[in-house]
Amino acid sequence: MVLNEREKMDITSQLNQMSTEEKLRTMELIWDDLCRTSDFSSPDWHKDILEEREKRIKEGKEDILDWEESKQQLKDSLS
């Protein structure tokens, strides 16, 4: 599906009216949908970053946050 200029403007107008929380919820819905419906592979560099982070966790150089706690921190920082 390719959007024409009018459709892009309509979407932009709707986004401008949304709160940050609504935008974040919308992004979550889009990512969930992409995960279910797309045949997408992460790029090689992504694997490298994840391996480096895992190494730092094992060495005690990284903190791990629960996903719900992380989302709350993001929401708090944006409000």
ChimeraX attribute file (.defattr): number of C-alpha atoms within 10 A of each C-alpha:
attribute: neighborCount
match mode: 1-to-1
recipient: residues
	/A:1	3
	/A:2	6
	/A:3	9
	/A:4	8
	/A:5	9
	/A:6	9
	/A:7	11
	/A:8	12
	/A:9	12
	/A:10	11
	/A:11	12
	/A:12	11
	/A:13	11
	/A:14	10
	/A:15	14
	/A:16	11
	/A:17	10
	/A:18	12
	/A:19	11
	/A:20	14
	/A:21	12
	/A:22	12
	/A:23	14
	/A:24	15
	/A:25	12
	/A:26	14
	/A:27	12
	/A:28	12
	/A:29	12
	/A:30	12
	/A:31	12
	/A:32	11
	/A:33	11
	/A:34	12
	/A:35	11
	/A:36	9
	/A:37	9
	/A:38	8
	/A:39	7
	/A:40	8
	/A:41	7
	/A:42	7
	/A:43	8
	/A:44	8
	/A:45	9
	/A:46	11
	/A:47	11
	/A:48	11
	/A:49	11
	/A:50	11
	/A:51	12
	/A:52	11
	/A:53	14
	/A:54	14
	/A:55	13
	/A:56	13
	/A:57	13
	/A:58	9
	/A:59	9
	/A:60	10
	/A:61	10
	/A:62	12
	/A:63	7
	/A:64	8
	/A:65	9
	/A:66	8
	/A:67	9
	/A:68	9
	/A:69	10
	/A:70	12
	/A:71	13
	/A:72	12
	/A:73	11
	/A:74	12
	/A:75	13
	/A:76	9
	/A:77	8
	/A:78	9
	/A:79	8
